[in-house]
Structures are given as C-alpha cells and as structure tokens.
Amino acid sequence: MKNYDYNVILETMMKASRAAGELMRNSSPKERLNTRDVDDMVTMIDLEADQIIRKTLLSDFPDKEILSEEMSKGDFVITPHDLENFSGFIVDSIDGSVNFSRMITKKYGNFAVSIAYAENGKIMVGVVYKPLEDEMFHAIRGKGAFQDDKLIHVSEIDNINKASIELGSFWIREETETFLKWFKKKETDVAQILIRGSAAAGLCDVARGRVEAMLHTRLNAWDYAAGWLIVEEAGGIVMDKDGTPLKLGSRFVYATNRKLNKDILSIVT
C-alpha cells in the first residue's frame, strides 16, 4: 500500500468537506426532507454529499478504503473489534442531519461534515467542517488542533460548577433514563447543560473551549472519529464510559478539557 504525506491527505479531506458543505449551503427545503423512516434520518443531500466526498477522496487516494455512514445503513453495529486494524477514511457526510433538515436560515445550523483518516485503527488526521459558519477544524496527530489557521486549546475551567456540558439527543427511552440518572447526582451541579444534536460539532466545541465536556451514549465511529483527534490535539481527553481509553468503534464517548475528567467520570460511573 502506498504511503502518503499526512498534509496531502489533510488537504484532500478539507477539499472534500468544503465541496460537500457547498452542496448543503445551496440546498432547497425539498432536498432537506427525510427520505427514510423517523428513526433513520437521511436526506437527498446526505447521499449526494457522501458521493462527492467519496469521489474527491478516491480521486487522490484510489487505494484507500472508505467507511461512511450512508454506505453502512442497516441494523448491524460496528464494534471496536471490527475496526481495530482499519486503515482508510471514516466519513459522516452530515453529522446532525435533523438539524440540517430543519435549517431555517443559511446563517446558522449545528451540523457538520466529519472526515477522519485512520491507520491500523488509530486516527491520524481529522477534519470537521461546519458549512454555514464556514468553520474548518482540523488536526494531524502530534501537530496540534486548529480552527482554520488558528491553534485551538480546551478551556482551563477546573470547577465543575462553572462547567458547560453538552449531551447527546434524547431520542430513545434508554438514553433518557441514563441522562436522568446522571443529573440527579449532587456532582452534576454544573453551569449549564446543552443538547445541540451533533457529536462532531460538540467535540469541536470542547476542543476550542466553548464547553468543558461532551457526553454521548449511542454513537458510531463516523460520528466522532475526526473530533476525537481534534480534542486530543487541543489538550483534551476522550474516554469510554468506564474511564478507559476510547477505542474506535466504541458506542459511548465522553470528552473533557482534562482538568474536569475526574468530575465527569464520577457522573457517568
């Protein structure tokens, strides 16, 4: 298999995400309608954006495998065992499809394009692009995390009472009961709790210090792969539900600014 420079890979990933983002910005209300059932939000633009991203990536890297949400629909669950040796791109053409489908203006919407590049199950390059805000988050392992050309870092808040925490969406009873259990605890007297509907965007909010933590209970690798690296390169920490290091393919993901890691762990365990 041919070896590529990570900077070259990053440039192609950013090019692909911008092309997909342009499609989203110019989409019509009809194109943003859900084409499947209520529990499986997919719009025409999800599918078209996925094809644009695939075409762009394969044009420059024809020997690389691509794992994407839109090509992986079904009742199966991807596990860490499935991805422990995965090499290639991991793509979510629109993370936050519900937010995208309800986009009222073309100035704000909490959804993002997420593209990661992995080698042997380890994320080496990550890109998260928010099309409406034209914000490009990116990282190469060992090189820091950036928003456009600006180096970013997690917040320095070390008091849980001053922390902002972002949660996953309450869309199934099991998840609702989990969140209620967490936030009945005394330890969860936090400044604010946010539910914004995009794990990729939420991870970038941790990375740039807008929130101190993000907790999600039912994710797939394409939801968080890119954001995971961006948080770590920004000085944060990303873990599984029991406080062990996250594995690619894990379903539960929590990210913190590192200083609040023990506090967040006491909430989720």
N, C-alpha and C positions, 0 to 999 in steps of 0.2 A: 504493500500500500504506500502510495506517495506521501511524503511528509510536506506540510505546508507551514509557512510562517503565520503565527497567530495574528499578526497585524493585518495580513492579507485576508485571513478568514474574517476578522472583525469588520473590515471594510465591506466585504460582500454581505455580511449579516446586516449591517446598517443600511446598505443599499436596498436589500430585500425588504426590510422593515419600513423604510420610507416609501417604497413603491406600494406596499400594502396599505400604509397609512393614507396615502393619497386617494386610494380607492374608497376608503372609509369616509374621508372628508367630503368626497363628492357624491356619496350615496344618496339615494332617494328614500322616502318613507317606505315605499313598496319593497325596495331591496333590503330593508331592515326588518321585515316581517319574519317571524319564526316559521320555518318550513317543516318542522317536526312536532313532536308532542311537547307538552308543557314542561316535562322533566328533562328535556333534551334540546335546549335552545340552540338552534342553528339557523342562521340567515343565509341568503344567497351570497352576501359579502364574505361571510366566514369561509365559504367554499372557494370563492373566487380569489380571496386573499391568500388562502392556503396554496392555490395553484401558482400564483405569482411568486410567492416565497420559494416554493419548490423549484420552479423554473430558474429563478435567479441563482439559488444555491447550487443546483446541479449544473448550471452553465459553467461555473467556475470550478466546481468540485464534483465532477461526474462519478467519482469512485466512492463518494461518501453516502452512507445510509441516512435516511431521514425518518424520524419518528414524529408524527404530528397528531394532534387531537382529531382533526377532521378525517384522517385516514385510519383512525383507531376506534371509531364508534362501535359500540356493542355492549354486551353485558359483562364482559370479562374485566378483570382488574389487573393492571400491570404491577408486579411486585419488585422489591429490590433484587430478588434472585434473577428476574428477567433482564435486569439492566446492569448487573454487577460488572459486566465486561463490555457494555455497549460503547461503541465508538461511532460518532456521527452527530447529526443535528437533531435537536429536540425543539419542536415548533408548536406554539399556540398562536394561530393567526389572529384571534381576538380573545384575549382574556378579559372577561367582563361583558359577555355577549348580551346579557339582559340590559345592562346599562347602554350598550351600543344601540340595541333595538329601540330603546326609549329616548334616544338622543333628540332633544327638542331644539337646541340651538347648536351651532357649529363652533361655539367658543369653549364649551366645557363638556366633558364626559369621562367618567372614570373607567376607561378601558384601555387596553394596551396590546401591542404586538410583543410576543416573547419568543426569542430565539436563543438557544444555548448550543454550544459545541462541546461534546464530551470525548474523552479518550479513556478507554478501559474503565468506564463507569465514573470517571471524575470530570467535573465541569471545568473546562479550561478557558472558555470565552463565553461571555453573556451579554445580551442586548435586550433592553426593554424600551420600547418606543411608545410614547403617548401622542397619538396623531393630532388631536385637537389643540393641545398645548404646545405641540412641536418640541417635546422634551425627549432627548435621547440619553438614556442611561446605559453605561457600558463598562465592562471590566475584562481584563485579561489576568489570569491567575498570577499573583505576585507583582502586579503593576499598579494596584490601586483601583478605585472606582471613580467614575466620572459622570456628571450630568453635562452633556455636550462637551466642552473643553475644560470644565471646572472640576477640580478634585473635590469629592464629597466625603463626609465623615458622619458617623452616627452621633446622636446627641450625647451630651455629658451629664444629663439628669441621672441622679443616683438615689432619688427618693420616690418610692412607688406612689406616694400620694400626689406627686406632681406629674405623674406619667400619663401619656395618652396611649391607649391600646386599641388596635384595630382587630376586629373579629371577622370570621367568615360569615357568610349569609345564613340566616336561619331558614333553611328550606326543607329540612326533614325533622321529624319529632326527636330522633336520637340526638341530633346536633343541638336542638333547642334545650333539651334536658341537660346535656353536658355543659352548655354555657350557663344555665341557671344554677347548676351545682357549683361551678367555679365562682360565680359572682354573688353567692350567698355568704362566702367566706369573708371574714374580717380583713384578711390580707388584701382584698381587692377594693379597698377604698382608694380609687385612682381619680385623676383629674377629669378624664373623660374617656368614654368608650365609643368607638366609631365602627360602623358597618357600611362599607363602601363598594363591595361587590367585585373586587379584582385583586387576587393574590399577588400577581406580578407587580401591579401598581403599588400595593400595600408594602411589599418588600422594599421597593424603591423609596417609599416614604420613611421606612426605618433607616435605610442607608443614608438618606440626606438629612436625617434628624427632625423630620416633621412629626413623627410618632416614635415612641420608645420601644414598642413591641407590636408584633402581629401574631395572632393565633388562628390557625385554620385546622379543621379536623377531617376534611374529606377532599384531599387534593390528589391530582395526578402529576407525574413528573413534568409535563409540559407547562403546568400552571406555575411552577416555582423554580425550575432548573436555572434559568438565567438570573432571576432575582436573588437566588441563594448565593451565587458567586458574588453578585454586586454588594450584598450585605456584608459578606465576609471580607471583601476587599475594602469596604468602608469602615472596618474595625468592629463590626457586629458579630454576633454568633447565631447560628441556625441549628436547631436541635430537633430530635424526635420527642414524642410525648413523655418518655421516661427520663429525659435528660441526657440520653446517649447521642452520639453524633448522628446527624441525619444521613440516611442512605438514599441514593437515587432510586425512586420508586416507592418510598415511604408515603403513607397517606396523611399522617398527622405532621404538621410543620409549625414550629414556633420560632420566631426570630426576635432578638432583643439587641439593645445597644451595649450588651455585655455587662455593664455596671448593674443592671437590674435582673441579670439572669437567675440568681438565686430566688429573688422575689417571684418571678414569673414561674419558675419551677415549683414553688410552693403552692401556686394557684392551680396548676394543671395536674399535680400528682396527689 
